[in-house]
Amino acid sequence: MRWDGPVANQTALGPTHARKDPGAYKFFKRVLDILASLFIIVIAAIPVFVVCIAISIESHGLPMFRQERVGKNGKPFRMLKLRTMYADAENNMERYFTPEQMAEWNTEHKVMDDPRVTRIGQFLRRTSLDELPQFINVLLGQMSVVGPRPVTRVELEWYGDEVDEILSVRQGITGYWQAFARNDATWESGERQEMELYYVRNVSASLDARIFFGTFGAIVGRTGR
């Protein structure tokens, strides 16, 4: 895989060195994950409830969406999100996609200007508010606040022989790829895999902090799609 585009020039932090994250780091990271998820769940409960009502009014279906992801050490879990698409979006792609969009979906598993996204869903994606329910996944120990983004079994194939490496840490609500590249680094180019693996190979409290604060820039810039 190559990683020599503008994304690399903007975000590379130095050479990659494979190493194990120390026990103290893992312990304190888990403590912070629990405290942060409890805090967010409490303060976001009422706003999320209001948004759920708005989602249900705009389009038929449950306001919460669950999709299987592959977690740490290959253990599957159901990742939670606020529903941003029409309820039949996954089962009726041909109804919404042009042939060109279908080809893009088959490669990247996302589509620019996805016609399945509702009006409320567009706002939730731009602000990343659709991911608030994932703090429940964090509290349950299925995810972390910071880590590689959770992948489906199909997406996992992009990692080839490095599957075990990417699954050696908990996946995150936000990560190196999401904070500093997001839609600019793709599976097909190999840049997304390279950035996610960079995090795994250089995991540290300082890198977590940079990703955490970098995420706010992505949210303010509304890079979600």
WOURRA-V626041 format. One record per helix or strand of 2 or more residues. SS is the DSSP state (a for helix, b for strand). FROM is the first residue (numbers start at 1). TO is the last residue. If there is no record, write none. Layout:
ss-><SS & SS>
from-><FROM & FROM>
to-><TO & TO>
This chain:
ss-><a & a & b & a & b & a & a & a & a & a & b & a & b & a & a & a & a>
from-><6 & 23 & 64 & 72 & 76 & 93 & 99 & 119 & 129 & 134 & 144 & 153 & 172 & 176 & 182 & 191 & 205>
to-><11 & 58 & 70 & 74 & 82 & 96 & 108 & 127 & 131 & 139 & 146 & 166 & 174 & 180 & 184 & 201 & 220>
